[in-house]
Structures are given as C-alpha cells and as structure tokens.
Amino acid sequence: MEFSHVPVLLEETIEHINPKAGGVYVDATLGGGGHSEEILKRADCRVVGLDQDEDALNHAAKRLALFGDRFIPVKSNFRNIKKVVYRLGFDAVDGVLMDLGVSSFQLDNPLKGFSFQHDGPLDMRMDPQNPKTAADVVNTYPEKELIRIFYEYGEERYAPQIARAIVKRREKKPFTSTLELAEEIIRAVPAKARREKHPARRVFQAIRIEVNDELRSLEEGLVGAVEVLKPGGRIVVITFHSLEDRLVKNFFRREENPCVCPKDFPACVCGKKPRLKVITKKPVVPSREEIEKNRRAHSAKLRAAEKLSLA
Ligand SMILES: C[S@@+](CC[C@H](N)C(=O)[O-])C[C@H]1O[C@@H](n2cnc3c(N)ncnc32)[C@H](O)[C@@H]1O
C-alpha cells in the first residue's frame, strides 16, 4: 500500500521546534516521516524517530535513509522516551514533537481495523504486539465499562444505548469485523443522530483510545519528554480531539505554574519550580486552505512550550 500521509501544520511545527545545526530532536510519532524529513532538511541536525507501529517505522526509515546516520529510527511507545534517549547515549535533546493519533496509512488500511467505513478485523492496535484488540474490548468488557469508555473517550451521548445494543448482539454472536460493529452502532442511535457525522466515529475513537491506552501513554510521554529536554529545548504537541488537547493544555499549565501553596501565603513553601514556559497562549490551528487540502487537519491543534533552566 502506498503511504500518503500529509503532515499537518508542517510549517508551524518547524517554526516552533526551531531546529538548529548540531541539535538532536525526537519525533515521538514518526508515522510517514513527513515532519522528520522537514526537520532534517531545515538544519544539519539529528532526529530520533519513534513509532510503536513497525510497518510505519520501516516505511519511514526507507524514506529517510538518504539522511544516513542523522536519522535514528526506534520502535517504541513514546511513553518510554526517556529510556530510549538515554539508551542511545544522549544526555538530553533539543526538541520533542508529538503528532498524535493514527496516520492516514493506518486509517486507510482495512487490515488494521481502525476504519468504520471499510470492512476489516476488529483490531485497532497500533502496536501488533499489544495483546489487547478492539474485539477483546467489544466482546468481553462489561456493559458498564463500555458505557464509561464511550462517554469518557468518545464523548458519545448515546453511550448507554450503544453499549446495550453491543451486549445484546454479542450474546448471540461475538463481533469480528469493523462493519458489523459500525452497523450495530447505527441501529442503536436515534434516527436524528444518524443524520449527523457518522454515528460510529466517536465510538471507534473511544475503542481505539482504550486499546492503545492512548491517554495514559500521552501523560507518561509528556512527563518523559520534559525530563529529557535541554533548557531552551521545545516540546510541540499536535492533538486531534478535545480530550488530548485538554490533557496537554493542563499538563503545560501545571508545569508552568506548579506551585500548590494557598493563594494567601506570602511566599511559596511547596518548593515546586516551573519547568516549562508555554509559547502558544492559544493553540495554533490550520488555515482554511490547509483544511481544504487535507481533511485530516480540520481538528488539529498545536501547542508548544519551552524548557526553563532550573534555578
Ligand atoms: C499522526 S501519525 C504521525 C504522522 C507524522 N507526523 C508524519 O508527518 O507522517 C501518528 C503516528 O504515531 C504513532 N503513535 C501514536 N501513538 C504512539 C505512541 N504512544 N508511541 C509511539 N508511536 C505512537 C502511530 O503509530 C502513527 O504512526
């Protein structure tokens, strides 16, 4: 299959990462390698490219082979960023990029099971070594858990109706394919909800987040990224839904203003020092032209912060 992932907010990412000659940058979500390629073109630097999907990693490694040892591909979840960076022998890095979610390549490949529009196995694992698949979630989770996941990770208002329909149907025959599930979701929601965006979109997102433990990975990845950044180094995160964006915004805020002392204390006694300065007071969003050219960009939000030198 041809890899045709168009990097989102490319120019804005480069501007915020600000690559410099001699620098080391971690592209924590390598995907098709579009952002990495641009960083490598803009400065005589090195890029460590992480992806938990080996297919994506191999493909990007071929594309970026022309950069020789300036590009270092590593198969890993970015929650392990600190271990990866230290194992490669770097003490710290000059920038970290996270462009979250799945790539067009993963989404368009029915065999990965991410799409509610193409039939495929109910898989949704970015890392095929992850033991939990979407089928496990759909066929074995208690109804209450399904409701929680659909509400929390999908912000799906018909979560109870959809969970009920899934449980009833799986008692007769477990789900095996993406279209079977998508059709059951469509049947479970009221007619008016069927006229909005595809009714399965939010539930598929929720299951994908659960299967890949995306929110916990993100939290751990952000903590690790701040630890491996040099003072003056930048972290740039591109999110595609409000849960991720809120998580990143709150993380940056806490790192910028971590003091937990009561407001009426004359001086700080908690001793927590800021580690980041937020550069994007408001998230950077794509232009109308970019959204017209690349539908995937429509919900993208970029936030960036700089590591402070500790006093
Ligand atoms: C949106 S794509 C990145 C696209 C890339 N920036 C480009 O220009 O082609 C996200 C990629 O990150 C990977 N990914 C998502 N979460 C990850 C995680 N926690 N650890 C490592 N890779 C992850 C996915 O497998 C996918 O290939």
Ligand as a Chemical Component Dictionary entry (heavy atoms), coordinates in Angstrom:
data_LIG
# 
_chem_comp.id                   LIG 
_chem_comp.type                 NON-POLYMER 
_chem_comp.pdbx_formal_charge   0 
_chem_comp.three_letter_code    LIG 
# 
loop_
_chem_comp_atom.comp_id 
_chem_comp_atom.atom_id 
_chem_comp_atom.alt_atom_id 
_chem_comp_atom.type_symbol 
_chem_comp_atom.charge 
_chem_comp_atom.model_Cartn_x 
_chem_comp_atom.model_Cartn_y 
_chem_comp_atom.model_Cartn_z 
_chem_comp_atom.pdbx_ordinal 
LIG C1  C1  C 0  -0.500 11.147 13.069 1  
LIG S1  S1  S 1  0.723  9.971  12.775 2  
LIG C2  C2  C 0  2.197  10.910 12.633 3  
LIG C3  C3  C 0  2.448  11.435 11.259 4  
LIG C4  C4  C 0  3.800  12.066 11.055 5  
LIG N1  N1  N 0  3.991  13.243 11.863 6  
LIG C5  C5  C 0  4.044  12.377 9.591  7  
LIG O1  O1  O 0  4.353  13.530 9.254  8  
LIG O2  O2  O -1 3.931  11.481 8.760  9  
LIG C6  C6  C 0  0.940  9.243  14.352 10 
LIG C7  C7  C 0  1.914  8.096  14.397 11 
LIG O3  O3  O 0  2.330  7.971  15.736 12 
LIG C8  C8  C 0  2.277  6.632  16.143 13 
LIG N2  N2  N 0  1.941  6.659  17.572 14 
LIG C9  C9  C 0  0.788  7.049  18.150 15 
LIG N3  N3  N 0  0.869  6.948  19.476 16 
LIG C10 C10 C 0  2.118  6.496  19.755 17 
LIG C11 C11 C 0  2.813  6.204  20.958 18 
LIG N4  N4  N 0  2.225  6.305  22.168 19 
LIG N5  N5  N 0  4.098  5.787  20.876 20 
LIG C12 C12 C 0  4.700  5.668  19.654 21 
LIG N6  N6  N 0  4.083  5.908  18.489 22 
LIG C13 C13 C 0  2.809  6.329  18.534 23 
LIG C14 C14 C 0  1.241  5.965  15.276 24 
LIG O4  O4  O 0  1.545  4.599  15.128 25 
LIG C15 C15 C 0  1.355  6.757  13.971 26 
LIG O5  O5  O 0  2.214  6.131  13.061 27 
# 
loop_
_chem_comp_bond.comp_id 
_chem_comp_bond.atom_id_1 
_chem_comp_bond.atom_id_2 
_chem_comp_bond.value_order 
_chem_comp_bond.pdbx_ordinal 
LIG C1  S1  SING 1  
LIG S1  C2  SING 2  
LIG S1  C6  SING 3  
LIG C2  C3  SING 4  
LIG C3  C4  SING 5  
LIG C4  N1  SING 6  
LIG C4  C5  SING 7  
LIG C5  O1  DOUB 8  
LIG C5  O2  SING 9  
LIG C6  C7  SING 10 
LIG C7  O3  SING 11 
LIG C7  C15 SING 12 
LIG O3  C8  SING 13 
LIG C8  N2  SING 14 
LIG C8  C14 SING 15 
LIG N2  C9  SING 16 
LIG N2  C13 SING 17 
LIG C9  N3  DOUB 18 
LIG N3  C10 SING 19 
LIG C10 C11 SING 20 
LIG C10 C13 DOUB 21 
LIG C11 N4  SING 22 
LIG C11 N5  DOUB 23 
LIG N5  C12 SING 24 
LIG C12 N6  DOUB 25 
LIG N6  C13 SING 26 
LIG C14 O4  SING 27 
LIG C14 C15 SING 28 
LIG C15 O5  SING 29 
# 
